[in-house]
Amino acid sequence: MNETIQHRLTRPVDSRLDHVRGGTPKDADSVLVIYNDYLCPYCRRLKAITDRLREDLGNRVAFVYRHFPNERSHPGARKIAAAVEAAAKQGKFWEMHDAMFERDPPLTDAFVDETAARLGLDMPRFHHDAKDLRTIHHVDRDIADGKASGVSATPTIFVDDLRYDGPWDFYSMLETLQQPVGARVGRTARAFANLPSSAGLVLLLAAVAALICANTGVATFYTHFVTAQFDIGFKGADLSMSVADWCSEGLLAIFFLIIGLEIRREMSGGSLTDPRAAAAPVLAAVGGTIVPALIYLALNRGGTAPGWSAPSDTGIVFTLGLLAVFGARASPGLKVFVATYGVADDILSIVILAVFYPHGFHLEWFAASAAMAAGLYGFNRARIYAAWPYVALAIGLWLTLHLAGVSGALSGVALAAFLPTRPAPSAAPLLAQAANALTELEHAERDLVEAGADRKSLRQQPIWAWASRNLSAAAARLISPAESVERSMAPWSTYVVLPLFAFTAGGVTLAANLAAPHAGDVILGVVLGLALGKPIGIVGATWLATKARIAVGPSDASWQALLGAALLCGIGDPLSMLLADQAFVGTPYGAIAKVGILVGSVVAVGLGVVALLFAPPPATSVKA
């Protein structure tokens, strides 16, 4: 769901199919792929830059050309692409390619024929090949591959299989292709982030590290770290919490902010625009909380009964990571359903913590929290687009919730609900503003060169500051405060906040006292709650809601795929561990319940993978 992930090249470069210049894809330091249109004016400007890069870098970079003619904007572009491919059949691709860019449009049939004849091509064969279905197929294949890779306009650039969305000027691209240490580290990080399961993998590694630390010789140091007090203010103040508490209540607010923004986007213009579609995962979360609790309570009475909350939470990042591995079998609608379920499920878990395990509820601070939330709502209604007033009130909301005895992490949900969006702007005025600024810069640069001055002195001219402000304003208008916050904070949430939370809350001591009375009942109750209660509650609630016509499930997923996803929702996470700790404070049953969470999660993964492997492709509907 996170749209900050960069597009990847779906079809790898192949020297037998692609047109390559410079180094070979196998031996070059970098591979630059450009989707081009011979009639696109921006492609013509970029070619001057790539030619200069090729002169400077030589065989260190492989330059690859692929067709992406835009007939709607440039009528005749597809025909010219086919003509260049026809020249390629006689070994003259690059000569014809360069010739098409050397002359400004229109590129008439007479010009194309004249160029082919000048290059010494066999003209009857050239005319035949230009209309041959195999030539047309080559162009169409490039277009299809481009669309699959996220190409929507020309030119679009890919560097080492990742779409390049940076500046097109010579020095920016040179720095990218030369791969200094910073660029190489950044590219490696982006490549890892593009892995479908990268978020789940990072979280898993953090959880495994916590398990190792809690059960080896470094357990003392690990315990000292997670229980160490971190104070804001003075010793003994209300903001004196352990490192683990800061991660579970403080940093987790960022996670709730990001996931809340993603769900809000789906509700405003995605698969959750229908209120019944949004209701289904919420009702599924209720079912996925109640049924595991009932199963646990059926097996546990008396002193072990408080553990009913342990199987209530879902490790949604793990679940979404596994769903991503299944590709088409886990349809987009199913992933959105599960993500929305995860938000509702996590909110329910936070509510359980606040209501059933309160640390002294203070009504006066809760009233202050309501005032902060009202302030956020007021800012939204007043269409205040600056982000800092919202952030300031969100910090106040976190603080007042914490002082009220409720988890401050809920402040992230409130901020996500009230950060303002903006109506989509008309493209024409922004295009005029940007084009005007760049045109004036170009004229000023030309004047400097003609006067014999160094073009670098353009930065000192007043026109530079004016153009920069206008370009920044035009770019900023495309992004609302909500989108800006999401883009900037999403990587921190995925690769810092959640791993820290997993590391500080996932240190389960496996040396649990399994000889304690009813220890087996606790483990069995948690395992069955996660591996059996979760899918029954999720699928059952969704089925009942669709039959009652109060909700609709994901229309592009089969019931079996939904069952597989529901089984994967039986994966526990550090919040589950926290619930277990809160349920059994000062008793050995907290560690026993955590063992049950680990076992139940493994069983849920196994069953979920099997169900999804045998699920039919997304064709049948879950709608009533």
N, C-alpha and C positions, 0 to 999 in steps of 0.2 A: 504494500500500500504506500510505502514511502516513495514519493516521486523524486527525491533527491538522488536516487541511484542513477548512475550514468548508463547510457545505452552502450551495448557492446556490438561488435561486428558479428553478425550471425553466420556469415559464410567466410571462412578463413581465406586468406590470399593464396591463390594457386597460380603458379607461373604458366601452367598449361591453359588456363582459362582467362586469366587477367592480363592486362597490359602493364608491364613493369619497366621502370626506367631507373637508372642509377644502380644501386647495389641489388643483389639478389635477396629475396625475402629470407632465405635461410641464413645468409652470412651477414646481412646488414645489421647495424646497431639498432635501428628503428625502421618501422614500416609505416608509411604515410599513405592512407587511402583517401582519395577525393572523389565524391559523387558530383558530377559536373553536368552542365547543360551548355551547349555551344552558343546558344543565343542569350544566355544569362549575362547581364553586364557585370555582375559581381564576380562571376567566375573569371571573367577577363581580367579584372583587377587582381584577383588572387593569383592568377597564373604568373603575373610578373613577380610576385613574391616567391612562389614555388620555384620559378626558374632561377632566381637569385639564390635560394636555398640550395638548389641542386648544384650550382656553381661552387658554393662554399663548402658543401658537405660531401659532394661526390658520391662514391660508392658506400659511404657510411650509412646512407638512408636509401631505402627502396621506395620509389614514388610509384603509386598504383593509381590508374585511372579507371573509374567505372561510370557508366552512363546513368543519368537521371533526367531525361528530357521532360520539361514541363509544357505539355501542349496547350494547356489552358492559358498560361501566361505568355508562352512563346510558340505560337503556331508554326509548324514546320520543323521544330527541334528534333522530333523523333526521326523524321526523314533524313536529317543531316547526320544523326547518330548512326543510322543504318548505312549511310554512305561511307562514313569513316570506318565502320566495321568491314564494309566491302573492300576498302583499300587495305585493311589489315590482312585480308586473305591473300593479298599479293605482296605481303611483307612491308607495307608502307603505312602502318598505322600512325606512328609518331610524326611522320612527315605530313600526313593529311591532318592529323590532330593540330599541329602547330599552325598549319595554313588556315584552318578554320578560325583560330583565335587571332590571327594576324590582321584580319579584315573585320571592320565593324559591320554589324548587320545593316540591311538584310543580306543574307547569304543566298543568292539566287541559284536556281538549277544550273544556269549557264556558268556561274562562278565555280560551282562544285565540279562540273564537267571540265572546265578549263584547268582547274587545279589538278584533277586526276590525270588529264592528258599531259600537263607539265611534269608530273611525277613519273611519267613513262608507263602508266598503267595500261593494261589490255582493256580498252574501253568496252567492247561487247561483254566481256566477262565481268567488268566492273558494274555495268548496268544490270546484268543478271543477278550478281551477288547482292546488290543493294536491295533487291526485291525478294531474295530467297528467304524462305521461312526460317531457315537455320540462322540467318543473320538477324532477322526480326526477333527470333527467340533469344539470341544473345543479349540484345538490348532489353527485352522484356524481363529476362532473368536478373539483370542488374537492377532494374526498377523494383522488382519484387523483393530482392535481397535488401535493397536500400530501405524500403518501407518496413521490412521486418526488423531492421537495425535501428529504426527510429528516425530515418531521413524523411523530412517533410519539405525541405527547400534546398536550393543550391546556392553556393557550394556547401556541402557538409563534409567535414574532415574527421577522419579516425586516425589516431596515433597509437600504434601497437594494440589494435583491436578495441580501444576505448574512444568514444566520441569526444572530439576536442571542441570545447565550447569557449575557449579562451580567445584573446585578441588575435586578429589576423595580420598584425604588422610583423615585419621581418624579424625584429629582435625578440619579440615574444615567442614566435614560432621557432626561431633558432635556439633559444634557451630550452624550449621543450624537447627539441630533437637532439640536442647535444647531451641531454640527460645529466646535468649536474646532480650532485648528491641530493639536494632538496627536491628536484623534479623527479628523480628516480624513486625516492621514498614516497612522495605524494602519489605517483603513478601506481606503485605497488599497493599502497593503502586503498586507492580507488578500485584496483582490480580485486582486492580481497572483499571490499564492500559490495562488489557486484555479484559475488557468489550468493546464490539464493539462500543458503543456510548460514551465512557468515555471522549474523546476529546470534542465532542459536548456538553456533560453535563457540563464540566468545563466552557466552553465558555458561555453556557446559564446561569449558576449561576453567572458568572461575569457580564453579561449583565443585569440580573435581579437585582443584587446588585447595579449596576450603576443607574438603573431606580428608585430603592427605595431611594437611596441617593439623587438623583436629585429632588425628589418630596416629601420629608419629612422634618422634622425639622433639619436634618443634611445637608441640601442642601448648606448652606453657607460654611460649612467646606469642603464639596465635591468640590464645585466650587473653593475654595481657593487652594485645593490640585492640581486639574488638571490644573489650570492656573498659579501655582507657577513657577517662572523662575528657571531653572537649568542651571548653566553656566559652561562651560569648557573654561578656559582662564580668561579673565578679563570682568568686567561688561560692557555690551554694545557691546561685541564682536559678530561676526557672529554666534558663537556657544552658544548663549544665547537663549534658547527655553523653552517653557513651558513643564511641565511634560507630558501633552497630546501630544504635538508635538514630544517629544523624543520617546514616545511609538509608534506613528503613522509613524514616518519617520525613527527613529533609530532602535528600536527593531523589527519593521516589516521586516527589511532587513533579519533577521534570518529566519523568516517564508518563505520568498521568496527563500532563499538559500535551505531550506529543501525540499520544494515542487518542486523546480527546479531540485534538485538532483534525486528525485523520478521519475520525468518525464523523465529525461535523462536516467535513468536506464531502463525504459520501452522502450525508443527509441533504446537503444543499444542491448537489449536482451529480451524484453518483447513483449507486445501486440501492441506496436507502432513502431515496426521495419519496417513495410511497411509505406513509406512516406504518402500514401493516408490515412492510419489509423490515422496518426498524424495530417493530414490536417483537418479531419472532426471536431474534437473538437475546433480547432482554428477558422474555419469558423463558427461553432456554436456560439462561443463567440462573433464574429463580429455581427452575426444576433441577438444574445441575448442582444447586446448593442444598435443596431440601432432601432429595432422594438419598444422597450419600450420608447425610446426617441421620436419616431414619434407619438406614442399613446399619450404621455404626451403633445407634442406640438400641437396635434390636438385639445386638450381641453384648452390649455393655450396660451395666447398671451400677448404681452406687458410686464409689470413688472414681471409677474410670469413665463415667458418663460425660464429664466435661470435655473429653477429647472429640466430641462430635464435630467440632469446627475444623479439625485437622485436615479432612479430605475435601473441604469446601472450595479451596482455591485451585486455579489452573495456572501452570507455567506457560502463559500464552506465547512468550517468545520462542520457547522450545517447540510448541505446537505449530506455530506459523513457519518456523524454520524447517520442520519435517514436511509440512504441506508443500513448501516450495520445492522440495526435492522431487515430489511426484509430478511436477509439471502440469500437463493438460488434465491429468486425472483429478487434480484438485483445481477446479474451475475458479476463475476470478470471483464469481459471486459467492462461492463457498468460503474463500479466504476472507472476504469482507464480512460474511456472516460470523466466522470464527473470531475475527478481530473485534467485531462489535460485541459479541458474546464475552470476549476477554475483558473488555472495558467494564461491562456490567458486572461480571464476575469479580473483578478486582475491587470495584466499588462496594459490592456486597461484603467482600472480605474485610475491607476497611471499616465498614459499618459494624460488622460483627466484633472487630477489635474495639471499636469505640463504645458499643452498647453493652457487650457481654464482659469485656475486660477493661472497664474504664479505670483511669488513674485519678479518680476524683473529679467528678463533673462539676463545672462552675458555670452557672447560668449567666452570670454577668458578662463573662468573656464570650460565651456563645452568642449573646445579644450583640456584642461588639463585632463578632464574625459576621452576623447577619447584616450589620451596617456596612461592613467592608464589601460584602457581596452586592449590596444595594448600590454602593458607589461604583463598582465595576459595571453594573447594569446601566447606571446613569451616564457613565462615560460612553458606553456603547450607543445609547439612545441619542446622545449629543453629537455622535459621529466624530469623536476625537480620535484622530488617526496616529498621533504620536504614541510610541510604545511605552515610554517611561512612566506615564501616570498609571497604566494598568499594572506594570511590574511593581511599582511602589505599593499599590493597594493589595496586590497578590501577596507580597511579603507580609504586609499587615494582616491579611487574612490567615496566612500560615501561622503567624505568631499568635493571633487570638484563638484560632482553633486549637493550637497546642496548649495554650494556657487554659482553655475550656475543658481540656481532658479528652479531646477528639484528635485523631491523627491529622496533622497538618498537611499530609500528602494530598488530601482532598482539595486543597487550594489550587492544585494544578488543573483539576476538572473544572472548577469555577472560572479560572483564567481562560481555559480553552473555550468555554461557552460564551464569554463576553468579549474576547479580542475581536475587534471589528474587521469585517471584510469590506471590499469596495466593489461597486459595479464595474464590470469589464469596460475598459475605456475604448473609445473609437480609435482604430489604428491610424486613420489618416492624419489627424492633428499631431500625434506623436511622431509619425514618420516625417511630417513636415518640419517639426521642431528639431529632430535629430539630423535630418538631411541638411537643414539650414546651418546648424552648428558645424557639421563636418565640411560642408561646402566652403564656408567662410574660413575655416582652418586651412583648407587646401589652397584657397586663394592667397591667404597670408603667407603660407609656406612658399608658394611660387614667387611671390613678390620678393621674399627674402633671398631666394636663390638667384633671381634675376639681378638683384642689387649687389650680389657677390658676398652676402652675409652667410654665416653658418646657420643651417636650418635648425640646429639645436637651440638657437636663441629664440625660437618661436615660443618656448616656455615662458620667456620673460615678457612677452607681448600681452597687452590687455585682452586681446581676442582669445587667448588660451584659457584664462580663468572664466570668461563669459561662456565659451563653448563647453567647458567642463561642467559648469553648473547646469546648462541646458541639457546636456546628455545625461547627467546624473538624475535630473528631474524627470526626464522622459522614461529612463529605465526604472526609477523608483515607482512611477505610476503603475507599472505593470504588476507590482507586488503589493498586496495588502499587508497591514501589520501582522495579521494572523499567519500569512504565508511566510513573511520574513522571519518571524520567531520560529516557525516550524523548520525552515531550512537551516537556520543557524544552530538550533538546539537538538535536532534529530540525531546527528552523529554523536553528540555528547551523551544523549540518552541511551543510545544503542551500545556504544563501545566504552563508556566510562561509568555512567550511573548504574545500569543494570548489572554489569560485572562486579562493581564494588558492592552492590547490594547482595549479589549471590555469594561473594567471597566472605562478607561479614556475617551473613545470616545462615549460610549453608554448612557451617562447621559442625556436622553431626558426629557425635561420639558413638562409634559403632559398638563400643564396649558397654552396651546397655545391659541393665540387670534383667535378663530375660527370665530369671527365676522368680521375679516378683509375682504376687498373686494376680491372676487374670491378664498377665502380659500377652499371652497368646490371643486373648480376646481383643485386646487393643490393636495388635498388629493385624489380625484378620479383619477387624472392623474398618481399619484405615485402608487396607489393600482392596477389600471388596467395595468400599465407598468410592475409591478412585477408579478402579478398573471396571466396575460393574454399575455402581450408582450413578456416576457421571454420564455415561452414554444413555442409560435408561432415562435419567432426568432430562437430558438435553433433547434426545430424539422424541421421547414421550411428550414433553411440553410443546415441542414444535408441531408434532402430529395433531395433538388435541387443539392447538391454536389454529392450525390450518383447517381442520374439520369444522371448527366453530366459526370460521371465516373472520377471525379477528386479527389474523396475521398470515403472511405468506413467507415461505422459506426461499432459499436461493433457487431461482428458476433454472439455472444452468447446471445443477448438480442432482445426481440420482440419490435416492434414499440410502443406497448402500454407501455411496461416497460420504453422505452426511453422517452415517453411522461410523465410518472410519475416522472422520474428523472428530466426532464426539468421543470416540475411544482415545484419541490422542489428547483430548482435553483432560484426560485422567492423569496427565503428567503434573506432578507437584512442583513447587518451586520454593525459593527461600521464604516467601510470604506464608506458605504452608507450614514451614518450619517455625516461623514466628508464632503462628496460631497455636501450634503444638506446645511451644514454650509457655505461652500465656495461659493455655488451658490447664497445664500441670506445673504451676510454679512451685518449686521446692520439693517435687516428688520425682522418682525415677521414671515416671511414665512419659515425661516429655521426650526423653531419649528413645524410649520404646516406640512412641508414635512416629518419631522421625525415621526409624528403621522401617516402619510400615509404609511411610511415604515413599522411601526409596524403592522398596519392593513393588509397591503398587504402581509406581511410575514405570518401572521396567516392564511389568505385565501389560500395562496400558499401551506402551509403545509397540510391543510385540503384536497384540491383538489389532491395534489400529493399522499397522503396516500391512498385515495380512488382509484386512478388510479393504484397504485402498488398492492393494495389488490386484484384487479380484473384482474391483468395482468397474462397471461399464464406463465407457467414455461419457462425458457430460452431454447427455442427450435428453434423458427423461427429466421431468419437472417435479419439484417438491411442492408446487403450488396446489391448493385445493381445487 
